[in-house]
Structure formats: C-alpha cells, structure tokens
Amino acid sequence: MKRIVSWLFVVNALLIIVMVWFAIGNRLATDHAVEQPPDFDVPVQEVFRDDVILTMLMPYINSAVTGRYGTQNSYALQTAPYAILGITQPDPKMQHTFEVKVNVQPYANAHVTVGEDILTFEVSPGRIYLKEFLHVKDYPLPKHLQ
C-alpha cells in the first residue's frame, strides 16, 4: 500500500511540475507576443492620405492662388482644396517623383467663392513645384467685396 501511495505521490508531483512549466511557458509567450495592427478601413485611410498630401501642398497652393488672383484690399483670399483629382508617376524610372493634380476653389470672407482652378504639382524628395496652373472659372464678387 505504501508503494502505491508513493507512486501516486510521484505521479501527482510530476503532473504539477508539468502544468506549472506549461503555464509559465504560455505566460512568457503571451507577454512577448507582437500585437497585430487593427484592421483599418480602407476608405478612411484614403481620406487621411488625401489630407496629408493636401496639408503638405497647402503653402504651395496658397502661393499659386495668390499669384493668380493677387492680394485684395477689401477681403482676405483663402483657398480650400476640395479634391485631389489624381496622382500619377510620369516616369516609372523616377520612383519617387509624382504629379499631384488638385482642384481648388479660392474664397473670400464667409466662403464667397471667387474662382475654380486646377493645379498640377510635381512632388519629389526635397522638391515641390507648380507644374501647371489651369484657371477654370471666375465667379462674380458681391458688391460689398468689390
């Protein structure tokens, strides 16, 4: 009888040791696990991408629009880029050079639109320049802004 009790005690001790070993190993594995990034909604990412590009281009857009419309004494001219019309890579050999076409509608005061323009920028590392300024349309100014 002592032999059976001794044998059960040894088996029980071995089972406890194995269970503790697996518990510690599993805990270590989960502590060092790399979290997977959340699944991102693609349309949201596209909006963020467009916002980042427009934010980067905003000083160049403002400069181009001010050059076209000039500075007005009676109102402050501002631009609101409404859409990126396209992004292309004109020469596949130049991997980091892109053309970005943007539609802007400069406005004054409480969003009184004064025109519509399409601007094409060439963007490459360390360089952004206005490649084309296409004036699409003028809108008449109200009398109080003339």
DSSP file (Angstrom, degrees, kcal/mol; ACC not computed):
  #  RESIDUE AA STRUCTURE BP1 BP2  ACC     N-H-->O    O-->H-N    N-H-->O    O-->H-N    TCO  KAPPA ALPHA  PHI   PSI    X-CA   Y-CA   Z-CA
    1    1 A M     >        0   0    0      0, 0.0     4,-2.2     0, 0.0     5,-0.2   0.000 360.0 360.0 360.0 -39.1    0.0    0.0    0.0
    2    2 A K  H  >  +     0   0    0      1,-0.2     4,-2.6     2,-0.2     5,-0.2   0.865 360.0  55.7 -61.5 -35.3    2.9    2.4    0.8
    3    3 A R  H  > S+     0   0    0      2,-0.2     4,-2.5     1,-0.2    -1,-0.2   0.909 107.5  46.8 -65.6 -42.0    4.2    1.7   -2.6
    4    4 A I  H  > S+     0   0    0      2,-0.2     4,-2.8     1,-0.2    -2,-0.2   0.903 113.1  49.1 -66.8 -42.6    1.0    2.7   -4.4
    5    5 A V  H  X S+     0   0    0     -4,-2.2     4,-2.4     2,-0.2    -2,-0.2   0.911 112.7  48.2 -64.2 -42.4    0.7    5.9   -2.3
    6    6 A S  H  X S+     0   0    0     -4,-2.6     4,-2.3     2,-0.2    -2,-0.2   0.918 112.4  48.9 -62.7 -43.5    4.4    6.7   -3.0
    7    7 A W  H  X S+     0   0    0     -4,-2.5     4,-2.4     2,-0.2    -2,-0.2   0.926 112.1  47.7 -64.9 -44.0    3.8    6.1   -6.7
    8    8 A L  H  X S+     0   0    0     -4,-2.8     4,-2.6     1,-0.2    -1,-0.2   0.870 110.6  53.3 -62.9 -37.9    0.7    8.3   -6.8
    9    9 A F  H  X S+     0   0    0     -4,-2.4     4,-2.3    -5,-0.2    -1,-0.2   0.915 110.5  46.3 -63.4 -43.3    2.5   11.0   -4.9
   10   10 A V  H  X S+     0   0    0     -4,-2.3     4,-2.5     2,-0.2    -2,-0.2   0.920 114.1  47.5 -65.8 -44.9    5.4   11.0   -7.5
   11   11 A V  H  X S+     0   0    0     -4,-2.4     4,-2.4     1,-0.2    -2,-0.2   0.920 112.6  49.5 -63.0 -43.6    3.0   11.0  -10.5
   12   12 A N  H  X S+     0   0    0     -4,-2.6     4,-2.2     2,-0.2    -1,-0.2   0.905 111.4  49.1 -61.9 -42.5    1.0   13.8   -8.9
   13   13 A A  H  X S+     0   0    0     -4,-2.3     4,-2.4     2,-0.2    -2,-0.2   0.905 110.9  50.1 -64.3 -42.3    4.1   15.8   -8.3
   14   14 A L  H  X S+     0   0    0     -4,-2.5     4,-2.5     2,-0.2    -2,-0.2   0.902 110.0  50.6 -63.7 -40.8    5.3   15.3  -11.9
   15   15 A L  H  X S+     0   0    0     -4,-2.4     4,-2.6     2,-0.2    -2,-0.2   0.907 110.5  49.2 -63.2 -41.6    1.9   16.4  -13.2
   16   16 A I  H  X S+     0   0    0     -4,-2.2     4,-2.5     2,-0.2     5,-0.2   0.920 111.3  49.4 -64.0 -42.8    2.0   19.6  -11.1
   17   17 A I  H  X S+     0   0    0     -4,-2.4     4,-2.4     2,-0.2    -2,-0.2   0.920 112.4  47.6 -61.9 -44.4    5.6   20.3  -12.3
   18   18 A V  H  X S+     0   0    0     -4,-2.5     4,-2.5     2,-0.2    -2,-0.2   0.910 112.4  49.4 -64.1 -42.3    4.5   19.8  -16.0
   19   19 A M  H  X S+     0   0    0     -4,-2.6     4,-2.3     1,-0.2    -2,-0.2   0.905 112.5  47.4 -64.8 -41.3    1.4   22.0  -15.5
   20   20 A V  H  X S+     0   0    0     -4,-2.5     4,-2.6     2,-0.2     5,-0.2   0.905 111.0  52.3 -65.3 -40.7    3.4   24.8  -13.9
   21   21 A W  H  X S+     0   0    0     -4,-2.4     4,-2.6     1,-0.2    -2,-0.2   0.937 112.0  44.8 -61.5 -46.8    6.0   24.6  -16.7
   22   22 A F  H  X S+     0   0    0     -4,-2.5     4,-2.7     2,-0.2     5,-0.2   0.887 112.4  52.5 -65.1 -37.7    3.4   24.9  -19.4
   23   23 A A  H  X S+     0   0    0     -4,-2.3     4,-2.1     2,-0.2    -2,-0.2   0.921 112.3  44.7 -64.6 -43.1    1.7   27.8  -17.5
   24   24 A I  H  X S+     0   0    0     -4,-2.6     4,-2.4     2,-0.2    -2,-0.2   0.922 114.3  49.2 -66.9 -43.6    5.0   29.7  -17.2
   25   25 A G  H  X S+     0   0    0     -4,-2.6     4,-2.1    -5,-0.2    -2,-0.2   0.902 111.9  48.4 -62.3 -41.7    5.9   29.0  -20.9
   26   26 A N  H  X S+     0   0    0     -4,-2.7     4,-2.1     2,-0.2    -1,-0.2   0.894 110.9  51.1 -65.9 -39.9    2.5   30.1  -22.1
   27   27 A R  H  X S+     0   0    0     -4,-2.1     4,-2.0    -5,-0.2    -2,-0.2   0.917 110.9  48.0 -64.1 -43.2    2.7   33.3  -20.0
   28   28 A L  H  X S+     0   0    0     -4,-2.4     4,-1.4     1,-0.2    -1,-0.2   0.891 110.5  52.4 -64.3 -38.9    6.1   34.1  -21.4
   29   29 A A  H  < S+     0   0    0     -4,-2.1    -1,-0.2     1,-0.2    -2,-0.2   0.892 112.5  43.9 -65.6 -39.4    4.9   33.5  -24.9
   30   30 A T  H >< S+     0   0    0     -4,-2.1     3,-0.7     1,-0.2    -1,-0.2   0.808 108.1  58.8 -77.6 -27.7    1.9   35.8  -24.5
   31   31 A D  H 3< S+     0   0    0     -4,-2.0    -1,-0.2     1,-0.2    -2,-0.2   0.849 113.7  37.8 -66.6 -32.7    3.9   38.5  -22.7
   32   32 A H  T 3< S+     0   0    0     -4,-1.4    -1,-0.2    -5,-0.1    -2,-0.2   0.292  86.9 126.1-102.6   8.8    6.3   38.8  -25.7
   33   33 A A    <   -     0   0    0     -3,-0.7     2,-0.5    -4,-0.2    -3,-0.1  -0.441  62.6-122.5 -69.6 140.2    3.6   38.4  -28.4
   34   34 A V        -     0   0    0     -2,-0.1     2,-0.2     1,-0.0    -1,-0.1  -0.714  26.0-122.7 -84.0 127.3    3.6   41.2  -31.0
   35   35 A E        -     0   0    0     -2,-0.5    -1,-0.0     1,-0.1     0, 0.0  -0.490  22.6-125.7 -70.2 137.1    0.2   42.8  -31.2
   36   36 A Q        -     0   0    0     -2,-0.2     3,-0.1     1,-0.1    -1,-0.1  -0.628  29.7-108.1 -79.2 139.4   -1.3   42.7  -34.7
   37   37 A P        -     0   0    0      0, 0.0    -1,-0.1     0, 0.0     3,-0.1  -0.361  42.0 -99.5 -64.8 148.7   -2.3   46.1  -36.0
   38   38 A P        -     0   0    0      0, 0.0     2,-0.5     0, 0.0    -3,-0.0  -0.293  41.9 -95.5 -65.7 154.6   -6.0   46.7  -36.1
   39   39 A D        -     0   0    0     -3,-0.1     2,-0.3     1,-0.0    -3,-0.0  -0.596  45.2-144.9 -70.7 123.2   -7.8   46.3  -39.4
   40   40 A F        -     0   0    0     -2,-0.5     2,-0.6    -3,-0.1    -1,-0.0  -0.708  13.7-117.7 -94.8 142.7   -8.0   49.7  -41.0
   41   41 A D     >  -     0   0    0     -2,-0.3     4,-2.0     1,-0.2     3,-0.5  -0.677  23.0-144.0 -76.2 117.9  -11.0   50.8  -43.0
   42   42 A V  H  > S+     0   0    0     -2,-0.6     4,-2.3     1,-0.2     5,-0.2   0.883  95.8  53.2 -57.0 -45.5   -9.5   51.5  -46.5
   43   43 A P  H  > S+     0   0    0      0, 0.0     4,-1.9     0, 0.0    -1,-0.2   0.895 108.7  51.1 -59.6 -36.7  -11.7   54.5  -47.3
   44   44 A V  H  > S+     0   0    0     -3,-0.5     4,-2.4     1,-0.2    -2,-0.2   0.917 109.2  50.7 -64.2 -42.0  -10.7   56.2  -44.0
   45   45 A Q  H  X S+     0   0    0     -4,-2.0     4,-2.6     1,-0.2    -1,-0.2   0.875 107.9  53.1 -63.3 -37.1   -7.1   55.6  -44.9
   46   46 A E  H  X S+     0   0    0     -4,-2.3     4,-2.4     2,-0.2    -1,-0.2   0.887 108.4  50.1 -65.3 -38.1   -7.6   57.2  -48.3
   47   47 A V  H  X S+     0   0    0     -4,-1.9     4,-2.6     2,-0.2    -2,-0.2   0.931 111.6  48.1 -64.7 -44.9   -9.1   60.2  -46.7
   48   48 A F  H  X S+     0   0    0     -4,-2.4     4,-2.6     2,-0.2    -2,-0.2   0.912 110.4  52.3 -61.3 -41.9   -6.2   60.5  -44.3
   49   49 A R  H  X S+     0   0    0     -4,-2.6     4,-2.4     1,-0.2    -2,-0.2   0.936 111.0  46.4 -59.8 -46.5   -3.8   60.1  -47.3
   50   50 A D  H  X S+     0   0    0     -4,-2.4     4,-2.8     1,-0.2     5,-0.2   0.904 111.9  51.5 -63.0 -41.3   -5.5   62.9  -49.2
   51   51 A D  H  X S+     0   0    0     -4,-2.6     4,-2.3     2,-0.2    -1,-0.2   0.903 110.2  48.8 -62.8 -41.0   -5.5   65.1  -46.1
   52   52 A V  H  X S+     0   0    0     -4,-2.6     4,-2.2     2,-0.2    -2,-0.2   0.930 113.1  46.9 -64.6 -44.6   -1.8   64.6  -45.6
   53   53 A I  H  X S+     0   0    0     -4,-2.4     4,-2.0     1,-0.2    -2,-0.2   0.930 113.8  47.6 -63.4 -45.4   -1.0   65.4  -49.2
   54   54 A L  H  X S+     0   0    0     -4,-2.8     4,-1.3     1,-0.2    -1,-0.2   0.872 110.7  52.1 -65.9 -36.2   -3.2   68.5  -49.2
   55   55 A T  H  < S+     0   0    0     -4,-2.3     3,-0.2    -5,-0.2    -1,-0.2   0.907 110.5  48.6 -63.8 -41.4   -1.6   69.7  -45.9
   56   56 A M  H  < S+     0   0    0     -4,-2.2     4,-0.3     1,-0.2    -2,-0.2   0.865 116.7  42.5 -65.3 -36.8    1.8   69.2  -47.4
   57   57 A L  H >X S+     0   0    0     -4,-2.0     4,-2.5     1,-0.2     3,-0.7   0.613  86.7  96.7 -85.7 -13.2    0.8   71.1  -50.6
   58   58 A M  H 3X S+     0   0    0     -4,-1.3     4,-2.8     1,-0.3     5,-0.2   0.839  81.9  49.7 -53.2 -44.6   -1.1   73.9  -48.8
   59   59 A P  H 3> S+     0   0    0      0, 0.0     4,-1.9     0, 0.0    -1,-0.3   0.892 114.7  46.0 -61.5 -36.0    1.7   76.5  -48.8
   60   60 A Y  H <> S+     0   0    0     -3,-0.7     4,-2.2    -4,-0.3    -2,-0.2   0.863 112.3  50.5 -72.9 -37.2    2.4   75.9  -52.5
   61   61 A I  H  X S+     0   0    0     -4,-2.5     4,-2.6     2,-0.2     5,-0.2   0.942 111.1  48.4 -63.9 -47.7   -1.4   76.1  -53.3
   62   62 A N  H  X S+     0   0    0     -4,-2.8     4,-2.5    -5,-0.2     5,-0.2   0.903 111.6  50.0 -60.7 -41.3   -1.7   79.4  -51.4
   63   63 A S  H  X S+     0   0    0     -4,-1.9     4,-2.0    -5,-0.2    -1,-0.2   0.921 112.3  46.8 -63.2 -44.5    1.3   80.9  -53.2
   64   64 A A  H  X S+     0   0    0     -4,-2.2     4,-1.5     2,-0.2    -2,-0.2   0.911 113.8  47.3 -65.2 -43.0    0.0   79.9  -56.6
   65   65 A V  H  X S+     0   0    0     -4,-2.6     4,-3.0     2,-0.2     5,-0.4   0.901 111.2  50.9 -67.8 -40.6   -3.5   81.2  -55.9
   66   66 A T  H  X S+     0   0    0     -4,-2.5     4,-2.1    -5,-0.2    -1,-0.2   0.883 108.6  53.5 -63.3 -37.0   -2.2   84.5  -54.6
   67   67 A G  H  < S+     0   0    0     -4,-2.0    -1,-0.2    -5,-0.2    -2,-0.2   0.843 114.7  41.0 -64.2 -33.6   -0.1   84.8  -57.7
   68   68 A R  H  < S+     0   0    0     -4,-1.5    -2,-0.2    -5,-0.1    -1,-0.2   0.925 128.9  25.8 -79.7 -48.3   -3.1   84.4  -59.9
   69   69 A Y  H  < S-     0   0    0     -4,-3.0    -3,-0.2     1,-0.1    -2,-0.2   0.645  97.5-145.4 -94.6 -16.2   -5.7   86.4  -58.0
   70   70 A G     <  -     0   0    0     -4,-2.1     2,-0.5    -5,-0.4    -1,-0.1  -0.092  36.7 -57.2  74.9 177.4   -3.3   88.9  -56.3
   71   71 A T        -     0   0    0     -4,-0.1     2,-0.4     5,-0.1     5,-0.1  -0.819  52.6-146.7 -96.3 135.8   -4.0   90.3  -52.8
   72   72 A Q        -     0   0    0     -2,-0.5     5,-0.1     3,-0.4     3,-0.1  -0.828   7.9-150.9-103.8 138.2   -7.2   92.1  -52.4
   73   73 A N  S    S+     0   0    0     -2,-0.4    -1,-0.1     1,-0.2     3,-0.1   0.827  94.6  50.3 -74.8 -31.9   -7.5   95.1  -50.0
   74   74 A S  S    S+     0   0    0     71,-0.2     2,-0.3     1,-0.1    -1,-0.2   0.629 119.3  17.3 -87.8 -12.5  -11.2   94.6  -49.2
   75   75 A Y  S    S-     0   0    0     -3,-0.1     2,-0.6    70,-0.1    -3,-0.4  -0.994  73.7-111.1-154.5 158.7  -11.0   90.9  -48.3
   76   76 A A        -     0   0    0     -2,-0.3    33,-0.6    -5,-0.1     2,-0.4  -0.827  33.5-140.4 -93.2 121.6   -8.6   88.1  -47.3
   77   77 A L  E     +A  108   0A   0     -2,-0.6     2,-0.3    -5,-0.1    31,-0.2  -0.668  27.1 173.9 -84.1 133.3   -8.3   85.5  -50.0
   78   78 A Q  E     -A  107   0A   0     29,-2.8    29,-3.0    -2,-0.4     2,-0.4  -0.900  20.3-136.3-133.0 162.7   -8.1   81.9  -48.8
   79   79 A T        -     0   0    0     -2,-0.3   -17,-0.1    27,-0.3   -18,-0.0  -0.934   8.5-167.0-122.9 148.3   -8.1   78.5  -50.6
   80   80 A A        -     0   0    0     -2,-0.4    25,-1.1    25,-0.3     2,-0.6  -0.907  17.3-145.7-130.3 103.2   -9.8   75.3  -49.8
   81   81 A P  E     -C  104   0B   0      0, 0.0    23,-0.2     0, 0.0     3,-0.1  -0.580  19.5-178.8 -71.1 117.3   -8.5   72.3  -51.7
   82   82 A Y  E     +     0   0B   0     21,-1.5     2,-0.3    -2,-0.6    22,-0.1   0.773  56.1   3.9 -90.4 -27.2  -11.6   70.3  -52.2
   83   83 A A  E     -C  103   0B   0     20,-1.3    20,-2.6   -33,-0.0     2,-0.7  -0.983  53.2-129.8-160.8 143.7  -10.2   67.3  -54.0
   84   84 A I  E     -C  102   0B   0     -2,-0.3    18,-0.3    18,-0.2     3,-0.1  -0.882  25.0-166.5 -88.6 118.3   -7.2   65.5  -55.3
   85   85 A L  E     -     0   0B   0     16,-2.5     2,-0.3    -2,-0.7    17,-0.2   0.783  60.2 -26.9 -80.1 -27.4   -8.1   64.8  -58.9
   86   86 A G  E     -C  101   0B   0     15,-1.3    15,-2.8    -3,-0.1     2,-0.4  -0.926  42.3-144.2-179.9 154.9   -5.2   62.3  -59.4
   87   87 A I  E     +C  100   0B   0     -2,-0.3     2,-0.3    13,-0.2    13,-0.2  -0.993  30.6 171.2-129.8 123.5   -1.8   61.2  -58.6
   88   88 A T  E     -C   99   0B   0     11,-2.5    11,-2.8    -2,-0.4     3,-0.1  -0.860  34.6-134.8-129.0 164.0    0.4   59.8  -61.3
   89   89 A Q        -     0   0    0     -2,-0.3     9,-0.2     9,-0.2     6,-0.0  -0.905  19.1-167.7-117.4  98.9    4.0   58.8  -61.8
   90   90 A P  S    S+     0   0    0      0, 0.0    -1,-0.1     0, 0.0     8,-0.1   0.823  78.5  28.6 -62.2 -33.2    5.1   60.4  -65.1
   91   91 A D    >   -     0   0    0      6,-0.3     3,-2.0     3,-0.3     6,-0.2  -0.924  65.8-158.9-131.7 107.9    8.3   58.4  -65.4
   92   92 A P  T 3  S+     0   0    0      0, 0.0    -1,-0.1     0, 0.0     3,-0.1   0.730  93.1  65.1 -58.4 -21.6    8.4   54.9  -63.8
   93   93 A K  T 3  S+     0   0    0      1,-0.2     2,-1.1    -3,-0.1     3,-0.1   0.791  92.6  64.4 -70.9 -26.0   12.2   55.1  -63.8
   94   94 A M  S X  S-     0   0    0     -3,-2.0     3,-1.6     1,-0.2    -3,-0.3  -0.744  73.6-176.1 -97.9  86.4   12.0   58.0  -61.3
   95   95 A Q  T 3  S+     0   0    0     -2,-1.1    -1,-0.2     1,-0.3    -2,-0.1   0.760  75.2  42.5 -59.8 -31.4   10.4   56.0  -58.5
   96   96 A H  T 3  S+     0   0    0     -3,-0.1     2,-0.5     2,-0.0    -1,-0.3  -0.013  91.0  97.6-111.0  29.9    9.9   58.9  -56.0
   97   97 A T    <   +     0   0    0     -3,-1.6    -6,-0.3    -6,-0.2     2,-0.3  -0.979  48.1 170.9-120.0 127.5    8.6   61.6  -58.4
   98   98 A F  E     - D   0 123B   0     25,-2.9    25,-3.2    -2,-0.5     2,-0.5  -0.928  30.1-136.3-133.9 154.8    4.8   62.1  -58.7
   99   99 A E  E     -CD  88 122B   0    -11,-2.8   -11,-2.5    -2,-0.3     2,-0.5  -0.963  20.5-165.8-109.1 128.9    2.4   64.5  -60.2
  100  100 A V  E     -CD  87 121B   0     21,-2.6    21,-2.7    -2,-0.5     2,-0.5  -0.968   3.5-159.3-118.0 121.9   -0.5   65.5  -58.0
  101  101 A K  E     -CD  86 120B   0    -15,-2.8   -16,-2.5    -2,-0.5   -15,-1.3  -0.891  14.6-174.2-104.7 125.3   -3.5   67.3  -59.6
  102  102 A V  E     -CD  84 119B   0     17,-3.1    17,-2.8    -2,-0.5     2,-0.5  -0.951  20.3-144.9-125.4 137.3   -5.6   69.3  -57.2
  103  103 A N  E     -CD  83 118B   0    -20,-2.6   -21,-1.5    -2,-0.4   -20,-1.3  -0.893  27.4-179.7 -97.2 124.3   -8.9   71.2  -57.6
  104  104 A V  E     -CD  81 117B   0     13,-2.7    13,-2.7    -2,-0.5   -25,-0.0  -0.931  21.5-161.6-125.7 151.1   -9.1   74.3  -55.5
  105  105 A Q        -     0   0    0    -25,-1.1   -25,-0.3    -2,-0.3    11,-0.2  -0.845  18.4-148.5-130.9  94.3  -11.8   77.0  -55.1
  106  106 A P        -     0   0    0      0, 0.0     8,-2.7     0, 0.0     9,-1.0  -0.314  22.6-174.5 -61.6 144.7  -10.4   80.2  -53.7
  107  107 A Y  E     -AB  78 113A   0    -29,-3.0   -29,-2.8     6,-0.3     2,-0.3  -0.932  16.8-146.4-140.6 163.5  -12.8   82.1  -51.5
  108  108 A A  E  >  -AB  77 112A   0      4,-1.9     4,-3.1    -2,-0.3   -31,-0.1  -0.898  61.4 -19.8-127.8 157.6  -13.2   85.3  -49.6
  109  109 A N  T  4 S+     0   0    0    -33,-0.6     2,-2.1    -2,-0.3    -2,-0.1  -0.138 132.8   6.1  47.7-129.2  -15.0   86.3  -46.4
  110  110 A A  T  4 S-     0   0    0      1,-0.2    -1,-0.2     3,-0.0     3,-0.1  -0.363 129.8 -65.5 -84.6  60.8  -17.6   83.8  -45.5
  111  111 A H  T  4 S+     0   0    0     -2,-2.1     2,-1.0     1,-0.2    -2,-0.2   0.901  74.7 167.1  61.2  46.1  -16.8   81.4  -48.2
  112  112 A V  E  <  -B  108   0A   0     -4,-3.1    -4,-1.9    30,-0.0    -1,-0.2  -0.822  35.5-133.5 -87.2 105.6  -17.7   83.5  -51.2
  113  113 A T  E     -B  107   0A   0     -2,-1.0    -6,-0.3    -6,-0.2     3,-0.1  -0.405  27.3-179.1 -67.0 130.5  -16.1   81.5  -54.0
  114  114 A V        -     0   0    0     -8,-2.7    25,-1.9     1,-0.3     2,-0.3   0.571  60.4 -25.8-105.9 -13.4  -14.1   83.7  -56.4
  115  115 A G  E     - E   0 138B   0     -9,-1.0     2,-0.4    23,-0.3    -1,-0.3  -0.989  51.3-115.8-177.8 178.5  -12.9   81.1  -58.8
  116  116 A E  E     + E   0 137B   0     21,-2.3    20,-2.4    -2,-0.3    21,-1.8  -0.997  31.9 175.0-138.4 134.2  -12.0   77.5  -59.6
  117  117 A D  E     -DE 104 135B   0    -13,-2.7   -13,-2.7    -2,-0.4     2,-0.5  -0.957  25.2-144.0-139.0 153.8   -8.6   76.2  -60.5
  118  118 A I  E     -DE 103 134B   0     16,-2.8    16,-2.9    -2,-0.3     2,-0.4  -0.985  22.3-168.0-119.0 121.0   -6.8   73.0  -61.2
  119  119 A L  E     -DE 102 133B   0    -17,-2.8   -17,-3.1    -2,-0.5     2,-0.5  -0.899   7.7-159.1-111.9 135.2   -3.2   72.9  -60.1
  120  120 A T  E     -DE 101 132B   0     12,-2.8    11,-2.9    -2,-0.4    12,-1.8  -0.966  13.0-171.5-115.4 122.5   -0.7   70.3  -61.0
  121  121 A F  E     -DE 100 130B   0    -21,-2.7   -21,-2.6    -2,-0.5     2,-0.6  -0.868  19.3-141.4-111.5 143.9    2.4   69.8  -58.8
  122  122 A E  E     -DE  99 129B   0      7,-2.7     7,-2.0    -2,-0.4     2,-0.5  -0.935  24.1-167.1-100.3 124.4    5.5   67.8  -59.3
  123  123 A V  E     +DE  98 128B   0    -25,-3.2   -25,-2.9    -2,-0.6     5,-0.2  -0.953  19.3 149.0-117.8 124.2    6.5   66.2  -56.0
  124  124 A S  E >   - E   0 127B   0      3,-2.9     3,-2.6    -2,-0.5   -27,-0.2  -0.920  60.0 -59.2-142.9 168.0    9.9   64.6  -55.4
  125  125 A P  T 3  S-     0   0    0      0, 0.0     3,-0.1     0, 0.0   -29,-0.0  -0.286 123.7  -3.7 -55.8 120.9   12.1   64.2  -52.4
  126  126 A G  T 3  S+     0   0    0      1,-0.1     2,-0.4    -2,-0.1    -3,-0.0   0.545 122.7  83.1  77.8   7.3   13.0   67.7  -51.2
  127  127 A R  E <   +E  124   0B   0     -3,-2.6    -3,-2.9     2,-0.0     2,-0.4  -0.968  40.9 168.2-151.5 129.3   11.2   69.4  -54.0
  128  128 A I  E     +E  123   0B   0     -2,-0.4     2,-0.4    -5,-0.2    -5,-0.2  -0.989  17.3 167.3-134.4 126.5    7.7   70.5  -54.8
  129  129 A Y  E     -E  122   0B   0     -7,-2.0    -7,-2.7    -2,-0.4     2,-0.6  -0.996  40.4-107.8-142.9 152.8    6.9   72.8  -57.6
  130  130 A L  E     +E  121   0B   0     -2,-0.4    -9,-0.2    -9,-0.2     3,-0.1  -0.635  32.9 176.6 -76.8 117.4    3.9   74.0  -59.5
  131  131 A K  E     +     0   0B   0    -11,-2.9     2,-0.3    -2,-0.6   -10,-0.2   0.829  66.4   7.1 -91.0 -37.2    4.0   72.4  -63.0
  132  132 A E  E     -E  120   0B   0    -12,-1.8   -12,-2.8     2,-0.0     2,-0.5  -0.990  52.5-163.2-151.1 138.4    0.7   73.8  -64.3
  133  133 A F  E     -E  119   0B   0     -2,-0.3     2,-0.7   -14,-0.2   -14,-0.2  -0.968  13.7-172.9-120.7 111.7   -2.0   76.3  -63.2
  134  134 A L  E     -E  118   0B   0    -16,-2.9   -16,-2.8    -2,-0.5     2,-0.6  -0.912  12.5-151.8-109.9 110.4   -5.2   75.9  -65.1
  135  135 A H  E     +E  117   0B   0     -2,-0.7   -18,-0.2   -18,-0.2     3,-0.1  -0.720  19.1 175.2 -81.7 121.2   -7.8   78.6  -64.4
  136  136 A V  E     -     0   0B   0    -20,-2.4     2,-0.3    -2,-0.6   -19,-0.2   0.868  54.0  -5.8 -94.8 -44.3  -11.2   77.0  -64.9
  137  137 A K  E     -E  116   0B   0    -21,-1.8   -21,-2.3     2,-0.0     2,-0.4  -0.998  48.1-143.1-159.2 144.6  -13.8   79.6  -63.9
  138  138 A D  E     -E  115   0B   0     -2,-0.3   -23,-0.3   -23,-0.2   -24,-0.1  -0.876  17.0-153.8-104.8 144.7  -14.3   83.1  -62.3
  139  139 A Y        -     0   0    0    -25,-1.9     2,-0.1    -2,-0.4    -2,-0.0  -0.952  26.9-107.9-114.8 139.9  -17.3   83.8  -60.1
  140  140 A P        -     0   0    0      0, 0.0   -25,-0.0     0, 0.0   -27,-0.0  -0.394  32.1-127.2 -67.5 140.8  -18.6   87.3  -59.8
  141  141 A L        -     0   0    0     -2,-0.1     5,-0.1     1,-0.1   -27,-0.1  -0.640  24.5-108.9 -85.4 143.1  -17.9   89.1  -56.5
  142  142 A P    >>  -     0   0    0      0, 0.0     3,-1.9     0, 0.0     4,-0.6  -0.336  34.9-107.2 -63.7 156.3  -20.7   90.6  -54.5
  143  143 A K  G >4 S+     0   0    0      1,-0.3     3,-1.1     2,-0.2    -2,-0.1   0.839 117.3  60.5 -57.2 -36.2  -20.8   94.4  -54.5
  144  144 A H  G 34 S+     0   0    0      1,-0.2    -1,-0.3     2,-0.1    -3,-0.0   0.640 107.9  45.7 -71.3 -10.7  -19.6   94.6  -50.9
  145  145 A L  G <4        0   0    0     -3,-1.9    -1,-0.2     1,-0.1   -71,-0.2   0.468 360.0 360.0-105.0  -4.6  -16.4   92.8  -51.8
  146  146 A Q    <<        0   0    0     -3,-1.1    -2,-0.1    -4,-0.6    -1,-0.1   0.480 360.0 360.0 -82.3 360.0  -15.6   94.7  -55.0
